[in-house]
């Protein structure tokens, strides 16, 4: 008779003692980075980080990091074809590359690695292509290099009860703030690269943009985080975009921290970089938004910016559900926000949120453009499920069209069907791309990669015919057995071949890094995007002998004129900085 009450009393005492101990630990830990570090290391071991990382698919095969960066540019071997005379550019691919010698002591997610840029400097007039790689010297990278070990919080460790404990005790945040007080400068700068207004920026959606400098031989120097003249005061999307018709930078971003705006958006002109510090008008808080969506990308047209509040929502309790901190929320009404462009910074803009007819998940946007009065068209890969942990099969995205009607406050969804290969069915596509000059306006053609069995690599490239209410798949080019690629870089041709009647939106060379499993080496494949057959023909194959470019995130093409503008601007700024440090000079 006494056992029950005694056991209940004992459990209650244990809970009280446990809470007291946690409170004491938390009190001392918050005032001692050393105590926090020891507690963090205990949790790393309790989570079995080393053992789990040994079998992580994102640390083996071509996901495994390279051990070092290049000390000097390496000439690529032209294995077949020839570099087109009109193709002169820097092809910049970025991705995560953790420091392997540190032993991967914290649970690793593919998103966690330090940013490394892989640059192929192509000079079509000489037929030469050189390769360089460079770890971006973020404060996070520099500190972990100095410590010679992993230190900062990772996405991978936010799994299970111990992951939740990390969040409740704010272990990662407190450790980070001890060395990097401004958490907007904590990121890995590992997701995408953008060239704009003479600057080259590495983007990561939890941070400010990180600036780097490219030299004419393709080598790279890190410059540091930038608020773009004080205009950016919140995390900037990894997919900030340039409107080629106005040279404006389209801004978007989201944040998860309580008290911070859930989403921001706006536009920035090159002149804003040299003006007085920014105002809310250039990077606006999205109005009428009560949730925190996974807004990795956004879109724009000549008239508006499109913000995505779709079915993938922040769910911190998902840490206990195998780390699903973003989940597909069927109960959430998905919406697309329309924010008017061209409004002076001093004037407020109310975002018009248009409900989408059914639950939908999307990560990346192909393109958007204005239709009839009050009508906007959006093409993007989209699906009906989502898994941040990238477990196979959960993220099936088919090319999708959304018609937004602001007059009726409605948005309809249509899966784009295949015209040329109907028997093949819907393809799982991602990383869509459109000619840079056509972003934000109608383009007849677009491209996307075909997802391979392993999440994060791709088996081929597709070309799409874009047509409101119609359109479809034009070609599907396979990379072949034992070969996989990544994101596409589209380089505009200097003159169209005139092979068919079009608007010129497919007058591009399509470049992609390919990993060959048999040779354990990488090559840069050049395809003709303007071709009209069932597959894009190979133009050239440039082999990195004895080297490898790990699977990563996004690629971009910086054309020759733009690259030279950047080099001149970088040299001028460096000269001004040197003069400021040494007035006598």
Residue pairs with C-beta under 8 A, 6 or more apart in sequence:
22 169
25 35
25 39
25 169
26 169
28 35
29 35
29 36
29 39
29 169
29 171
29 174
30 36
30 170
30 174
33 174
33 175
33 178
33 179
36 171
36 174
36 175
36 178
37 151
37 175
39 169
39 171
40 166
40 171
40 172
40 175
41 105
43 157
43 162
43 165
43 166
43 171
44 105
44 106
44 107
44 157
46 162
47 107
47 157
47 159
47 160
47 162
47 163
49 104
49 105
49 106
49 107
49 108
49 157
50 103
50 104
50 105
52 107
53 59
53 104
53 107
53 108
56 108
57 63
57 454
58 108
58 109
58 110
58 456
59 65
59 98
59 104
59 108
61 454
61 517
62 457
62 484
62 515
62 517
62 522
62 548
62 550
62 551
63 110
63 456
63 550
63 551
64 100
64 550
65 96
65 97
65 98
65 99
65 100
65 113
65 116
65 550
66 97
66 116
66 133
66 548
66 550
67 100
67 101
69 116
69 133
69 134
69 135
70 131
70 132
70 133
70 134
72 132
72 219
73 121
73 130
73 131
73 132
73 217
73 218
73 219
74 130
74 131
74 132
74 544
74 547
75 128
75 129
75 130
75 131
76 120
76 129
76 130
76 131
76 523
76 524
76 542
76 543
76 544
77 542
77 543
77 545
78 127
78 129
78 540
78 541
78 542
78 543
79 523
79 541
79 542
79 543
80 538
80 540
80 541
81 526
81 538
81 539
81 540
81 541
82 127
82 539
82 540
83 122
83 123
83 124
83 127
83 128
83 129
83 526
83 540
83 542
84 124
84 493
84 509
84 526
84 539
84 540
85 124
85 125
85 127
86 124
86 493
86 494
86 495
87 122
87 124
87 491
87 509
87 526
88 122
88 123
88 124
88 125
88 559
88 560
89 122
89 491
89 557
89 558
89 559
89 560
89 563
90 119
90 120
90 121
90 122
90 214
90 218
90 557
90 558
90 563
91 119
91 120
91 122
91 489
91 491
91 511
91 524
91 555
91 556
91 557
91 558
92 117
92 118
92 119
92 193
92 200
92 214
92 489
92 555
92 556
92 557
92 558
93 117
93 118
93 119
93 120
93 486
93 487
93 489
93 513
93 549
93 552
93 554
93 555
94 115
94 116
94 117
94 118
94 190
94 191
94 192
94 193
94 202
94 552
94 553
94 554
94 555
95 113
95 115
95 116
95 118
95 190
95 486
95 550
95 551
95 552
95 553
96 110
96 111
96 112
96 113
96 114
96 115
96 116
96 188
96 190
96 552
96 553
97 113
97 114
97 115
97 116
97 135
97 190
97 550
97 552
98 104
98 108
98 112
98 113
98 114
98 150
99 114
99 144
99 145
99 150
101 148
102 144
102 148
102 149
102 150
103 149
103 150
104 150
105 149
105 150
106 112
106 150
106 154
106 156
106 157
107 154
107 156
107 157
107 159
108 154
108 156
109 154
109 155
109 156
109 389
110 390
110 456
111 155
111 188
111 190
112 154
112 155
112 156
112 188
113 188
113 190
114 135
114 136
114 138
114 140
114 141
114 144
114 188
114 190
115 135
115 136
115 138
115 141
115 188
115 189
115 190
115 191
115 202
115 204
115 210
116 133
116 134
116 135
116 136
116 190
116 552
117 133
117 134
117 136
117 193
117 202
117 212
117 220
118 131
118 132
118 133
118 513
118 549
118 552
119 131
119 132
119 133
119 134
119 214
119 218
119 219
119 220
120 129
120 130
120 131
120 218
120 511
120 524
120 542
121 129
121 130
121 131
121 132
121 216
121 217
121 218
122 128
122 129
123 129
129 524
129 542
130 217
130 218
131 218
131 544
131 547
132 217
132 218
132 219
132 220
133 549
134 212
134 219
134 220
134 221
134 222
135 141
136 189
136 190
136 202
136 210
136 212
136 222
137 222
137 224
138 185
138 187
138 188
138 189
138 210
138 222
138 225
139 179
139 180
139 185
139 186
139 225
140 152
140 180
140 186
140 187
140 188
141 188
143 151
143 152
143 179
143 180
144 150
144 151
144 152
151 175
152 172
152 175
152 176
152 186
153 166
153 171
153 172
153 173
153 175
153 176
154 172
155 388
156 323
157 163
157 166
157 172
158 166
158 167
158 319
158 323
158 325
159 319
159 322
159 323
160 319
160 320
160 322
160 323
161 320
163 319
163 323
164 319
164 320
166 172
167 316
167 319
173 183
176 183
176 186
177 183
180 186
184 207
184 208
184 225
184 234
184 235
185 207
185 208
185 225
186 206
186 207
187 204
187 206
187 207
187 208
187 210
188 204
189 202
189 203
189 204
189 207
189 210
190 202
190 204
190 552
190 553
191 202
191 203
191 204
191 205
191 238
191 553
191 554
192 202
192 203
192 238
192 239
192 553
192 554
192 556
193 200
193 201
193 202
193 203
193 554
193 555
193 556
194 200
194 201
194 203
194 209
194 240
194 242
194 556
195 201
195 242
195 556
195 558
195 562
195 563
195 566
196 242
196 247
196 249
196 270
197 247
197 249
197 270
197 273
198 565
198 566
198 568
198 569
198 570
199 211
199 226
199 566
199 569
200 211
200 212
200 213
200 214
200 558
200 566
201 209
201 210
201 211
201 212
201 226
201 240
202 209
202 210
202 211
202 212
203 209
203 210
203 236
203 237
203 238
203 239
203 240
204 210
204 238
205 235
205 236
205 237
205 238
205 253
205 254
205 296
206 235
207 225
207 235
207 236
208 225
208 226
208 227
208 232
208 235
208 236
209 225
209 226
209 228
209 232
209 236
209 240
210 222
210 223
210 224
210 225
210 226
211 223
211 224
211 225
211 226
212 220
212 221
212 222
212 223
213 220
213 221
213 222
213 223
213 566
213 570
213 574
214 220
214 558
214 563
214 566
214 567
214 570
215 221
215 567
216 563
216 564
216 567
226 232
227 233
227 278
228 249
228 268
228 272
228 273
229 272
229 273
229 274
229 275
229 277
229 278
230 276
230 277
230 278
231 268
231 272
231 273
231 277
231 278
231 282
231 283
232 251
232 268
232 278
232 283
233 278
233 283
234 253
234 255
234 260
234 261
234 264
234 283
235 253
235 254
235 255
236 251
236 252
236 253
237 251
237 252
237 253
237 254
237 295
237 296
237 297
237 298
238 296
238 297
238 553
238 554
239 252
239 296
239 297
239 298
239 364
239 365
240 249
240 250
240 251
240 252
241 249
241 250
241 298
241 299
241 300
241 439
241 440
242 248
242 249
242 250
242 436
242 439
243 249
243 250
243 267
243 300
243 439
243 440
244 436
244 437
244 438
244 439
245 302
245 440
245 441
246 269
247 269
247 270
248 267
248 268
248 269
249 267
249 268
249 269
250 267
250 298
250 300
250 305
250 440
251 264
251 265
251 266
251 267
251 268
251 282
251 283
252 263
252 264
252 265
252 295
252 297
252 298
252 305
252 307
253 263
253 264
253 265
253 283
253 295
254 262
254 263
254 264
254 292
254 293
254 294
254 295
255 261
255 262
255 263
255 264
255 292
256 292
256 314
261 285
261 286
262 286
262 289
262 290
262 291
262 292
262 293
263 285
263 286
263 289
263 293
263 295
263 307
263 309
264 283
264 284
264 285
264 286
265 283
265 284
265 286
265 298
265 305
265 307
265 339
265 351
266 281
266 282
266 283
266 284
266 305
267 282
267 305
267 341
268 282
268 283
272 278
272 282
279 345
279 346
280 345
281 343
281 344
281 345
281 346
281 347
282 345
284 339
284 349
286 307
286 337
286 339
286 351
287 349
287 350
287 351
288 350
288 351
288 353
289 309
289 337
289 351
289 353
291 309
291 313
291 314
291 332
292 313
292 314
293 308
293 309
293 310
293 312
293 313
293 314
294 310
294 312
294 313
294 314
294 326
294 363
294 386
295 307
295 308
295 309
296 363
296 364
297 308
297 362
297 363
297 364
297 365
298 305
298 306
298 307
298 308
298 365
299 305
299 306
299 365
299 367
299 368
299 378
299 380
299 440
300 306
300 341
300 368
300 439
300 440
301 368
301 369
301 370
301 376
301 440
301 441
302 341
302 369
302 370
302 440
302 441
303 340
303 341
303 342
303 370
303 376
304 338
304 339
304 340
304 341
304 370
304 376
305 338
305 339
305 341
306 336
306 337
306 338
306 365
306 368
306 376
306 378
306 404
307 336
307 337
307 338
307 339
307 351
308 336
308 337
308 362
308 365
309 334
309 335
309 336
309 337
309 353
310 334
310 335
310 336
310 356
310 360
310 361
310 362
311 328
311 329
311 330
311 332
311 334
311 359
311 360
311 361
311 386
312 326
312 327
312 328
312 329
312 361
312 386
313 326
313 327
313 329
313 332
314 325
314 326
315 324
315 325
315 326
315 327
315 329
316 325
318 324
318 325
318 326
318 327
319 325
321 327
322 389
323 388
323 389
324 387
324 388
324 389
325 388
326 386
326 388
327 386
328 359
328 361
328 384
328 385
328 386
329 359
330 359
332 359
333 355
333 356
334 355
334 356
334 358
334 359
334 360
335 353
335 354
335 355
335 356
336 353
336 354
336 356
336 378
336 402
336 404
336 411
337 351
337 352
337 353
337 354
338 351
338 352
338 353
338 354
338 376
338 404
338 406
339 349
339 351
339 352
340 349
343 349
352 406
352 409
354 404
354 405
354 406
354 409
354 410
354 411
355 409
355 410
355 411
356 402
356 411
356 413
357 410
357 411
357 412
357 413
358 413
359 384
360 382
360 383
360 384
360 400
360 413
361 382
361 383
361 384
361 385
361 386
361 395
361 397
362 380
362 381
362 382
362 383
362 397
362 400
363 381
363 395
363 397
363 430
364 380
364 381
364 430
364 431
364 432
365 378
365 379
365 380
365 432
366 379
366 380
366 381
366 399
366 432
366 433
366 434
366 446
366 448
366 464
366 466
367 378
367 379
367 432
367 434
367 438
367 439
367 440
367 443
367 446
367 466
368 376
368 377
368 378
368 379
368 440
369 376
369 377
369 440
369 441
369 442
369 443
370 376
370 377
370 441
371 377
371 403
371 468
373 407
374 405
374 406
374 407
375 403
375 404
375 405
375 406
375 407
376 403
376 404
376 406
377 401
377 402
377 403
377 404
377 442
377 468
378 401
378 402
378 403
378 404
379 399
379 400
379 401
379 402
379 416
379 432
379 446
379 464
379 466
380 399
380 400
380 402
380 432
381 397
381 398
381 399
381 400
381 429
381 430
381 432
381 448
382 397
382 398
382 400
382 402
382 413
383 395
383 396
383 397
383 398
384 396
385 394
385 395
385 396
386 394
386 395
387 394
387 395
390 455
390 456
391 455
392 453
392 454
392 455
395 428
395 430
395 451
395 455
396 428
396 451
397 428
397 429
397 430
397 451
398 415
398 416
398 426
398 427
398 428
398 429
399 415
399 416
399 427
399 429
399 432
399 448
399 462
399 464
399 473
400 413
400 414
400 415
400 416
401 413
401 414
401 415
401 416
401 468
401 469
401 471
402 411
402 412
402 413
402 414
403 411
403 412
403 414
403 468
403 469
404 410
404 411
405 411
405 412
414 469
415 426
416 464
416 471
416 472
416 473
417 426
417 472
417 473
418 424
418 425
418 426
418 427
418 472
418 473
419 465
419 471
419 472
419 473
419 474
420 472
420 473
420 474
420 475
420 534
421 473
421 476
421 534
424 473
424 476
427 450
427 462
427 473
427 476
428 450
428 451
429 448
429 449
429 450
429 451
429 462
430 448
430 449
430 451
430 458
431 448
431 449
431 458
431 486
431 487
431 488
431 554
432 446
432 447
432 448
433 446
433 447
433 448
433 487
433 488
433 489
433 490
434 443
434 445
434 446
434 447
434 490
434 505
435 443
435 445
435 490
435 492
435 504
435 505
435 506
435 507
435 508
436 490
436 492
436 557
437 492
437 505
438 503
438 505
442 466
442 503
443 466
443 503
443 505
444 465
444 466
444 467
444 502
444 503
444 505
444 506
445 463
445 464
445 465
445 466
445 474
445 502
445 505
445 506
445 529
446 463
446 464
446 466
446 505
447 461
447 462
447 463
447 464
447 488
447 490
447 510
447 529
448 461
448 462
448 464
448 488
449 458
449 460
449 461
449 462
449 485
449 486
449 487
449 488
449 512
450 458
450 459
450 460
450 461
450 462
450 476
450 478
451 457
451 458
451 459
452 458
452 459
452 484
454 484
456 551
457 484
457 485
457 486
457 515
457 551
458 479
458 484
458 485
458 486
459 478
459 479
459 484
459 485
460 476
460 477
460 478
460 479
460 485
461 476
461 477
461 479
461 485
461 488
461 510
461 512
461 527
461 536
462 473
462 474
462 475
462 476
462 477
463 473
463 474
463 475
463 477
463 506
463 529
463 536
464 471
464 472
464 473
464 474
465 471
465 472
465 473
465 474
474 532
475 531
475 533
475 534
475 535
475 536
476 534
476 535
477 527
477 535
477 536
478 535
479 485
479 514
479 525
482 516
482 517
482 518
483 514
483 515
483 516
483 517
484 514
484 515
484 517
484 551
485 512
485 513
485 514
485 515
485 525
486 512
486 513
486 551
486 552
486 553
486 555
487 512
487 552
487 553
487 554
487 555
488 510
488 511
488 512
488 555
489 510
489 511
489 512
489 555
489 556
489 557
490 508
490 509
490 510
490 511
490 529
490 557
491 508
491 509
491 511
491 557
491 559
492 507
492 508
492 557
492 559
493 507
493 508
493 509
493 530
496 504
496 507
496 530
497 507
497 530
499 530
499 531
499 532
500 530
500 532
506 529
506 530
507 529
507 530
508 529
508 530
509 526
509 527
509 528
509 529
509 539
510 526
510 527
510 528
510 529
510 536
511 524
511 525
511 526
511 527
511 555
511 557
512 524
512 525
512 527
512 555
513 522
513 523
513 524
513 525
513 549
513 555
514 522
514 523
514 524
514 525
515 521
515 522
515 548
515 549
515 551
516 522
516 523
520 548
521 543
521 544
521 545
521 546
521 547
521 548
522 543
522 544
522 547
522 548
522 549
523 541
523 542
523 543
523 544
524 541
524 542
524 544
525 538
525 540
525 541
525 542
526 538
526 539
526 540
526 541
526 542
527 536
527 537
527 538
527 539
528 536
528 537
528 539
529 536
531 537
558 566
578 585
579 585
